[in-house]
Amino acid sequence: MNKRAETGSVVETGAFWMPFTANRQFKKAPRLLARAEGMYYWTADGRQVLDGQAGLWCVNAGHCRPKIVEAVRRQVGEMDFAPTFNMGHPIAFEFAERLAGVAPAGFSRVFFTNSGSESADTALKIALAYHRARGEGHRFRLIGRERGYHGVNFGGMAVGGIPSNRKVFGPGVAGVDHLRHTHGLSGNFFSKGQPPHGAELADELERLCAFHDPSTIAAVIVEPVAGSAGVLVPPRGYLERLRELCTRHGILLIFDEVITGFGRLGHPFASQRFGVMPDLFTVAKGMTNGTVPMGAVFARDAIHEAFMQGPDGIELFHGYTYSGHPLGCAAGIATLETYEEEGLLTRGASLEKHFEAGLHALKGERHVIDLRNVGLMGAVELEPRPSRPGTRAYEAFLKCFAAGVLIRHTGDTLAFSPPLIIEKAQIDRIFDTVRAALSAVD
Ligand SMILES: Cc1ncc(COP(=O)(O)O)c(C=O)c1O
């Protein structure tokens, strides 16, 4: 690292237009991470910081794991890039096969993307094209959910339901509608795991079917657990009901597993945790342990098969220059091996009760109006300050960071998703730090 980066003076030019960041505020008091290993970051000025958010919900095996680092090094020296449009390279086929090996039965086809946003848009396009391939081109509507997050591209933004991510970007994609979100029902506050009330909110889909005519609806997309909107755990029976209604009306159900995939809920995928299978699901983040940007869409075999029935030629006019990028594939294979060797795709299950107890011990602390968790995902919702929403959680986040713990804040919610290698003492440290931060914030 050069001297300017070490001292932070590199930020002064402000050339980096930072994503989802209050740029002016940040650049006045930058927070720079310079190194990472295992459960920790080190700041540019040498402070050690415990990572309570797995980077950004992605570094599930912890940072700079030697096997992954080595695989990427080896691959970049051997073949830096190769196209996958009408060409192939073995490592892309190998990674797809390995991924199919950890996916639920019946999902043996994998389409590579480079991010969660691209995965969401790819899944939506596959759904539309699938119906068309089967002679049901009249199915063009896409249904998302309020407070859903499916990335920032036009498709994902359209089906997403976070108002600030949508409102300044014009009319977006036509034919989109939204289910109500499932948060805030009385009787669900401070739930451990799935909240008891709200399965009937899935019947919203029945209402939209009646309103639009179900034969116009191509797909419903939801996060099994909404992450970015503040860890919203599905009410008991909700996903089951959604599945039932989609099947009844010939609508494809897409799970966005960009956060929940690869062990976050103590199972490889959320569909396995909840016992509800979608028709398509998206992944990214933990797929390469965050090392190389990469994502994918898994399709049920029957969906893939529907594309393979037409005349010879390109079956799906879609793809990215970097679909199946060799570095991503190398990182991904080494990631899967690391997960397997260390049992990380299920380790969350053995830590869930400890994590839950630590989180719920914050009940009664200042400002706390809700606590919720599932697997190694958790959230503390704070009472917003009148007319200054979000500022209280932001200040709590700053205090935690100053105390050496990195957590996520979104609106007035603090969110936790540590690497799956976390130890119990480190879980305790995260929640003790949050407790101290809350008592210091007014
Ligand atoms: C559920 C979900 N889908 C999609 C995305 C977008 O992923 P990316 O930022 O890699 O485009 C995210 C990112 O947090 C996500 O949580």
The ligand as a Gaussian input file, in Angstrom:
#p B3LYP/6-31G(d) Opt

LIG

0 1
 C      -31.235000     -10.256000      -2.118000
 C      -30.283000      -9.462000      -2.945000
 N      -30.404000      -9.488000      -4.275000
 C      -29.568000      -8.805000      -5.069000
 C      -28.554000      -8.057000      -4.532000
 C      -27.648000      -7.273000      -5.420000
 O      -26.392000      -7.823000      -5.428000
 P      -25.163000      -6.993000      -6.042000
 O      -24.923000      -5.837000      -5.134000
 O      -24.058000      -8.006000      -6.075000
 O      -25.564000      -6.565000      -7.406000
 C      -28.392000      -8.012000      -3.153000
 C      -27.315000      -7.217000      -2.541000
 O      -27.257000      -7.002000      -1.353000
 C      -29.287000      -8.723000      -2.331000
 O      -29.205000      -8.681000      -1.005000

